[in-house]
Amino acid sequence: MKERGKDPREYDKFRYGDAHRFERNLRKQGYDAFRIVEGDASAFDWSSLTSVGALLLDIDVYEPTMKVLEAVYPMLAPGGGIVLDDCLPDNPWDGSLRAYREFIEARGLPFIRVGHKGALVRGPEVIR
Ligand SMILES: C[S@@+](CC[C@H](N)C(=O)[O-])C[C@H]1O[C@@H](n2cnc3c(N)ncnc32)[C@H](O)[C@@H]1O
């Protein structure tokens, strides 16, 4: 955080998140088959999943975003993808954009904008 010149106080705004609120919101949207895993997403063993169809990555902090991208990319199902939120420059949350850019550039992947501030990493295409 210091290395990237970020003010740690910006991250106090992250303290609102909690599992109960998340569960309530998922149910409100009509989902009932899910498992909530709390903790550091970059410490989760993504390889314990069979595959990943879709991931919304909204961490905003460079290092865990990069670690999750590296861990999940090989797990993507054909036709699946990872959408990163907040991929905009020059704001306290631009770690997302930096991780995304470095990740796609290292693999020769295209920059795919989703909406106003999202970005997409596509999984392998389905071969017919
Ligand atoms: C921009 S907020 C988005 C939260 C949620 N998507 C929402 O819309 O309410 C970023 C969230 O990432 C969480 N976060 C930061 N680093 C994380 C990490 N290493 N693992 C899991 N969550 C993390 C923060 O606690 C914060 O709640």
The ligand as an SDF file (V2000), in Angstrom:
LIG
                    3D

 27 29  0  0  0  0  0  0  0  0999 V2000
  -15.2270   -2.0410   -3.4120 C   0  0  0  0  0  0  0  0  0  0  0  0
  -15.5730   -3.1200   -2.0700 S   0  0  0  0  0  0  0  0  0  0  0  0
  -16.7600   -4.1170   -2.9010 C   0  0  0  0  0  0  0  0  0  0  0  0
  -17.5510   -5.0190   -2.0300 C   0  0  0  0  0  0  0  0  0  0  0  0
  -18.8100   -5.6240   -2.6720 C   0  0  0  0  0  0  0  0  0  0  0  0
  -18.5930   -6.0950   -4.0080 N   0  0  0  0  0  0  0  0  0  0  0  0
  -19.9120   -4.6330   -2.6380 C   0  0  0  0  0  0  0  0  0  0  0  0
  -20.2680   -4.1090   -3.6990 O   0  0  0  0  0  0  0  0  0  0  0  0
  -20.4260   -4.3750   -1.5640 O   0  0  0  0  0  0  0  0  0  0  0  0
  -14.1110   -4.0460   -1.9840 C   0  0  0  0  0  0  0  0  0  0  0  0
  -14.1850   -5.1570   -0.9620 C   0  0  0  0  0  0  0  0  0  0  0  0
  -13.0480   -6.0080   -1.0970 O   0  0  0  0  0  0  0  0  0  0  0  0
  -12.7250   -6.4680    0.2020 C   0  0  0  0  0  0  0  0  0  0  0  0
  -11.3390   -6.9910    0.1690 N   0  0  0  0  0  0  0  0  0  0  0  0
  -10.1810   -6.2980    0.1300 C   0  0  0  0  0  0  0  0  0  0  0  0
   -9.1260   -7.1440    0.0880 N   0  0  0  0  0  0  0  0  0  0  0  0
   -9.6620   -8.4010    0.1020 C   0  0  0  0  0  0  0  0  0  0  0  0
   -9.0850   -9.7080    0.0780 C   0  0  0  0  0  0  0  0  0  0  0  0
   -7.7630   -9.8960    0.0510 N   0  0  0  0  0  0  0  0  0  0  0  0
   -9.9110  -10.7690    0.0990 N   0  0  0  0  0  0  0  0  0  0  0  0
  -11.2650  -10.6040    0.1340 C   0  0  0  0  0  0  0  0  0  0  0  0
  -11.8640   -9.3970    0.1550 N   0  0  0  0  0  0  0  0  0  0  0  0
  -11.0630   -8.3100    0.1410 C   0  0  0  0  0  0  0  0  0  0  0  0
  -12.9210   -5.2820    1.1060 C   0  0  0  0  0  0  0  0  0  0  0  0
  -13.1070   -5.6550    2.4280 O   0  0  0  0  0  0  0  0  0  0  0  0
  -14.1780   -4.6560    0.4930 C   0  0  0  0  0  0  0  0  0  0  0  0
  -15.3290   -5.1290    1.1340 O   0  0  0  0  0  0  0  0  0  0  0  0
  1  2  1  0
  2  3  1  0
  2 10  1  0
  3  4  1  0
  4  5  1  0
  5  6  1  0
  5  7  1  0
  7  8  2  0
  7  9  1  0
 10 11  1  0
 11 12  1  0
 11 26  1  0
 12 13  1  0
 13 14  1  0
 13 24  1  0
 14 15  1  0
 14 23  1  0
 15 16  2  0
 16 17  1  0
 17 18  1  0
 17 23  2  0
 18 19  1  0
 18 20  2  0
 20 21  1  0
 21 22  2  0
 22 23  1  0
 24 25  1  0
 24 26  1  0
 26 27  1  0
M  CHG  2   2   1   9  -1
M  END
$$$$
